[in-house]
Amino acid sequence: MKTILQKIIAESGYCSRREAEKLIRSGRVTINGVLAEPGMRADDKDEVRVGSEKIGLQKKKIYIKLYKPKGYTCTNRKFKGEKNVFELLDGVETRLIASLHIVGRLDKDSRGLVLLTNDGELTQRLTHPKFEHEKRYLVRIGTDAERMPTDHGSKQTVDAMKKGIDIGDGDGVVRAKTIRHLSGNQFEIILTEGKKRQIRRMFAARGYKVIDIKRTAIGKLELGSLKEGEWKFLEEDEVKKIK
């Protein structure tokens, strides 16, 4: 039975379904040498290509959780003088690393949990805004005594972030699903969206500078006992949780 083309490309591990549709619309995908269009279907008898690369079904799904340290970028592109998270995957074949997508990107100055997988369908579900998957963070703000949140100030900050804060640059008003003031200069925050450097910009709008962000969970996947720079293949029960 023929399968919709976006799903074939996603299940190959090449990219997510959303990105596959963009590739099709941009004229980069062919079926048996014929330019593909959105909605077309194919099966294992057909030759599907993205540019010159032949797409085949990915036989083995890979799921890796990694504790990204500060100073590493979340990209599979290499830039001179920069380190990226894939450099931490000692012992994983280069061919397999090339098939992995990053779920839950973190900026260079943040640390914590990221998921690496070649499961295009799962990548789509965990990254598309409409699914509103939760991501949990521990946040530490600057220790300038004049800017330390008092009990009253922390409550105002928590209330403002739940209600919504305009972070500017065309991103408008964003909200925390939940936020707790833990103690002193530390907060726990859960987001279901992921604007660029969103947490830093939310606190900046309140007059605070963020000095540390650590992601501890993506949906039901927990960072657990991993140390900075460490990674592990997910256990079967962990895969079931995130699916």
C-alpha angles and dihedrals in degrees: 000000000000119000128209110269098236090058093050092053092046094048090051087065092241095121143316122294090253092054090044090057090051090052091051093049091048091057097247098120127079134183113207089341094308120116109256126229130202112278096028119135135213141174138205091285091063126082110231119189136181102204104315095333117104114224119223132172114273105237099195124044115214126203120182129173116204136186102226113210124213114273096041124108125222100232139102090219119095121228124185112262095010131106121216131199094251089068087069094062099095112180097020115118116254089231091057094044089056090059096053127106125202115238113196105017117209127201119252094261096049129080139198142068124008127164122222118196144150090213101113094186092054091045089055093050095046097045105037110101094223092070092056096208113189123243119191125209140181110217130194120192131200119297098221102139091223091056099040109121113249117210087265094045094048091052090052090050093048092048092047094051092049092048094045139270127218105231094181129213090103094300093103123187119002130179140203113234088214134353131181130190102225101184140309107343098347130104137175114217134182120202131186094190132053118211116170110286087345100163093049091049093047093054091042088057087059092049098258129122116220113225100176137022122183121180111212103176144019108199106308094340111105129202088227119173097338115132124218111291094014125120139181140186110255120257117240092255091052091053090050091052095054092044 
